Amino acid sequence: MAISILFYAVFTGVAALSQSWEQLALFRFLTALGIGGEWAAGSALVAESFSDQDRSKVLSLMQSAWGQAFFWQRLLTY
């Protein structure tokens, strides 16, 4: 999990320095590989931490949080 988080963090930072859309596409693809590795482990850890009745709500919040963060980040930078 630590390697996946590192992979995600490094390529997210490198994507900010991209000079063309091809570089950005490559770096975002590599970022997605890091997210994929972390997502499975993270969702399993979250699922184990909550009761059966709260599990679906918490996992739904976790899945939608990245979209909300992206929206607010874009809104606040313009």
Secondary structure, DSSP 8 states (H G I E B T S, - for coil): -HHHHHHHHHHHHHHTT-SSHHHHHHHHHHHHHHHHHHHHHHHHHHHHHS-HHHHHHHHHHHHHHHHHHHHHHHHHH-
